Amino acid sequence: MKSNRFKFWILTVVVAISGLSQGLLLPLISIIFEGKGISSGLNGFHATGIYIGVLLVSPFIEAPLHRFGYKPIIIVGGGLVAVALLIFPLWFNLYFWFILRLLIGVGDHMLHFSSQTWIGAMSHPSKRGRNMAIYGLFFSLGFAIGPQLVNLMAINANLPFAISGIMVLVAWGLVWFLRNEFVAESAVIREISFFGSLKRFSGVFRLAWIAMIPPFVYGILETALNATFPIVGLRDGIPQAMVVTIISAFSVGTILFQVPIGILSDRIGRAKVLPIFVGVGATLFFVTAFVSNSILLIVMFFVMGIFLGSMYSLGLSYMTDLTPLELLPAGNILVGMSFSLGSIIGPSATGIMIGLFGNDVFYFVITGLLVVAFLALFFGNARKSSTIV
């Protein structure tokens, strides 16, 4: 039990540092590009590099996890992220930076996929929602702190990259203290191959398709907030430091309420919590379109973080509820792919839309997306319930 607790906290610290690097990178590069006069559409597309990397590696990552265990996957992934962050300052070039973002996407997904599968497998079902919420909380904590490091540009433009890279290296070093374990050691894994993985993806999707909706929507929301909102804010005349604070307010709301929401979902069920929270979030986002005061924007983003910031961890827990243990790695890959697909769509679509129709359309696009997600979750859960009955 003590070894599990030690393992759990090491993994949560690692994911917090990973969250910090992601939380820094999106607004930092968006602000750098905006300062250099790069269009919002290209700025948004460039931000998808991380998530394209995730999608590229996703179909091939399950077999190595079964073959080598959790720890080596985290070690390789963390190393890729640290190296990429540290070499950003060497050469400012759009293509070079895009490749580095791809590498960070590959490394981050290896790290997250292995660690969240490890935590899900070792957690008792009665505490799974709580543990996944703590996992998500630490990621959100890092993600909230990350944008604040953007202000270090005032000292040296390369300092944010250097500090985040060093912090990833420190977290990476902690993983070496863990004993390696393997997936579902008591279960029989039928095929550990690319085509075997595709079959398991199909099996998971049939069982848990509805659990993929929250990560997909959260991917759009998170990257739109961190990559497109800085452009919207700066063009609306909001100072850079205030833009960063508004973004962080969303993460703070997530951090403070993620664990209570995870515990609530354990008690009353993810199927009930998700549509309610997404519906409230859609209403709040619509109202925010008519807010111009920076202080009120901080408050609104904080409250939206409460209702929308747990979508990924709730979706992950919901998938784990619906999926047998031997299919859990494939389920985690599908959750990651859903999030990444949303993350690719988010900055590209919102960046193009604000370029065509102006800043205010940002809020209405996100509101429409959340309304569609609410309807899918509400009617999808109703259909599942009627099928069970």
N, C-alpha and C positions, 0 to 999 in steps of 0.2 A: 504493500500500500504506500509506504514512504517513497519507494523508488518510482511509483507511478506519479506521486505528487511532485517529486523533483523533476521528472521528465516533463510533466504538464507545464510547469512554470518555466522551464528552459525553452520549451516550444513557444510559449506565449511571449516571452521576451524577444525571441527571434522574429516572430511575426510582427511585434510592435516596431522593431527597427526597420523591417521590410515596409511596413505601413508608412513610417516616417520618410523613407526614400521615395516612395510613390507619391506621398502627399506633397513633398517638396518639388519633385521633378515636373509634374503637370503645370502648376502655376508659374514656376521658375522659367521654364522654356517658353511658355505662352507670353510672359512679360518680356523676355529677351527678344522674341520674334516680333512682338507688337512694337517694341522700341526701335527695331530695325526696319519697320515698315512692311513686314511680310503680311499678306492678306489673311483675313480671318478664316477663309476656306482652307488655304494651305496650312495655316497654323493648326486648325482642327484636324486635318488629315494627318499631319505629322505626329499629333498626339496619339494616333491609333497604333503607332509602331509597337508599343509595349504589348498591346492586346492581339495584334497580328502574330507576334512572337508566341503568345500563349496558345493561339489556335494552331499554329504550325507544329508545336511540340505535343499538343494534347493527345492526338491519336496514337502516339508512339511511347507514351510515358508509363502505361500500365504494366507492360511486360518487364521493364527494368525494375519497377518497384517490387513485383513478385520475385524476381530473380535475385536482387541484391539487398532488399529490405529498405526500411524507411531512411535510416541514417545516411547512407551514401548519396541518396537522391538529394537530401537537404544540403549535404556538403558541397556537391557539384553546383547546385543551384545558387547557393549563397556566394560561392566563389565567383561565379559569372557576374552576379549583380555587383559585388564589390569592385571587381576589376573594371567593369564598364563605367561605373560612377567616377572612378578615379581618373579615367583617361578622357572624360568629356572635355576638360580644359585644353587638351593638347592641340585641338584643331577645330575651329568653328567652320563647319561645312554641313549643309542640310542633309546630304546623303550619308556622311559619316555619322552624324548624330542620329539619323534614322536607324542605321545599323546597330548603334549602341542601344537604342530603345528596343529594338528587336531582341537583342541579347538579354537585356534586363527582363523583358517579357518571358523569355524562355527560362531564365534562372528563377524569377519570382514564382512562376507557375510550378516548377519543380519543388521549390521550397514549400509553397502553400499546399499543393496537392498532397505531398508526403506528410506534412505536419498535421493537416486537418483530418486526413484519413487515419493517422496514428491516434489522434485524440478521440475521434469518433469510435474507433475500434476498442479503445481501452476504457471508454466511459460506460457506466451502467445506464440502461435506458431511462431510469427515473431521474438521472442527473445530466443526460445528454444535452438537453436544451440549455441548462445552466452553463455547462462546460463550453459548448459552442458559443454561447453568448459572451463568456469571459474571453475566449479566443478572439471573437469579433471585437470585443471592447478594447483589447490590447492593440489590435490592428488599427482601430479607430483612434485610439490615443496617439499612436505614432502618426497617423494620417492628419490629426489635428495639429500636432506640433510641427510637422513637416513644412507647411506653408510659412510658418513664422521664421524659418531659416532663410527665406527669400530676402528678408531685411538685411542679412549679412552681406548682400551685394554692395551695400553702402561702404563697407570696409574694403572688400575685394570681390570682384565679380566671380572668381573661381572658388571662393571660400565655401559656399553652400555645397558644391560638388565634393570638395575634399572632406568636409566634416561628415557628410552622410556616408561617403565611402568608408571612412575609418570606423564609423559606428557599425556598419554592416560587417566589417572585418571582426570587430569585437564580438558581436552576436554569433557570427560564424564560428569563432573559436570555442564558444560555449557548447556547441553541438558535439564536439569531439569527446565530451565527458559522458555522453549518453551511450548505453549499450544498444547495439543494433537489434531490431526485431523484424519479424516478417509478417506479411498479411495473412490473416485467418489461418493460423498455423494448424488449427484443428479441422479446418474445412478443406475440401478437395477442390482445387482450381482446375477446371476442365482443360482449357487451352490457354497457354501464355504465348500469344502470337498476335500479330496485327489483325488478322481476320477473326480470331477468337475475341479480341477486344471489341471489334465492330458488332459481333453477335451479342456481347454483354451490354454494349451501349443500347442496342435495340431492346433488349430485355428490360433494362432500367427505364428506358423512355416509356415503355408500355405501362410499367408500374407507377412511375413517379413523374410523368410529364408536367403535372400541375406544379410540382416543386421547382421546376426550372424557370417559371415565370418571374418570381421575385428576384433571383440573381440577374436575369436578363435585364429587367427594368432598372435594377440598382446599378448595373454597369453603365447604362445610358445616363442615369441621373448623376452618378459620381463623377464620371469624366466630363459631362457637360458643366457641372458646377466648378470643377477644378481647372478645366482647359478653356471653356468658352466664357464662363462668367467673369473671369478677370478681364477679358476683352470688353464685355458689356459694361462692367463697372468703370474701367478706365475711360471708355468713350462717353459714359454718362457724367464724367467729371469727378468721380470718387477717387480720393487719393489712394496710392498703391498700398500703403500700410492699412488703410481701412478696408480695402478689397480683401486683403489677406485675412483680416480679422473676421469679416463676414463669412468667408469660406470656413474658417476654423470654428465659427459658432455652430455650424451644422454638425461638425464632428464632436463638439462638446456636448450637444444635446444627445447625440448617439451614445457617447461614453457614459453619461450619467444614468441613462435609462436602459441600456442594452441588457444588463444582467436581470433587472426586475422584469423586463419584457420577456426574456428567455424563460424565467421561472414561471411567469404567467402563462406562457405558451405550453409549458410542461403540464400545467394544471387544467387548462380549459381546451387545449389543443391548437396546433398551428393552423388548422383549417378554419377556425373561428377568428383567430387573432389577425391573420394576414389581410383578408378583405376589409376589415374594419379600419385597420391602420392605413392601408393604401388609399381608401376612400377619404379619410380625414386629410391625408397628405395631399391629395389632389385638390381639395377645397382650399387648403392653406396656400398651395402654390398659385392658384388662380388669384387669390386675394393679394399675394405679394406683387403681382404685376402692377398694382395700383399704389404701391408704396415707393416713395422716393427718398425719404429721410434715412440716413445711414444707420442711426441708432435703431430705428424701427426695423430696418433690414436685418440687423444683427439679431434682434428678438425673433423675427419671423424665421430666419434660418435656424436658429436654436430650436424652436418648436418643431420645425419640419424635420430636424435631425432626430427628435424624439420619436416621431411617427414613421419616418422613412429610413432611418439609419440602420435599422435591424433587419432590413429585407434580406440581405445576403445570408446572415447567420440563421434566420428563421427558415429560409428556403433550404439551406444546407441541412438543418435539423429535420425538416419535413421530409426531405429526400431520404435521410437516414431512417426515419420512421417507416417509410414505405418500401425500403429496399432490404433484402436479405444480406447477411454479413459478407458472403462470398462475392456479391455484386457491388459492395460498397466502394472499392477503388474506381470501378467504372462509373458509378454514380457521382463520385467526387469529380471525376474528369468532366462529366456532362455539366455539372454545376459550374465548373470553371470555364467551360466552353460557352455556356449560356451567358455568364458574366462578361466574358471577353467579346462575344459577338455584340452585346449591348454596348460595351465600351468602345468598340470600333464605330458603331453607328452614332453614338452620342456626340462626340466633338465634331465629327464630319458633318452630320446633319444640322446640328445647331449652328455651327460656324457658317455653313452655306446659307442657312435661313436668315441669320442676322445680317449677312452681307446683302441679301436680296430685299428683305422687308423691314430691317431696322432692329434695334435692340429689344423692344418690348415683345417681339414674337418669341423670344427665348422662353419666357414664362408660359405662354400659351401652348407651345409645342410640348413642353414637359407635362403641363396639366392634362392635355389630351392623351398622352401616353399613359398617365396614371389612371385616368378614367377607364381606358381600355383594359388595363391590368386589373382594376377592381372588378369589372364585369366578368373577365375571364376567371378570376379566382372565385367569385361568388357563385357563378353558374357551374363552373367546373367542380367545385366542392359539392354543390347540390346534386349534381349528376352522380358523383362518386358515392355520396350517401345513399341515394336511391338505388344504386346498383348493389351496394352492400346489403340493404334491406331486402 
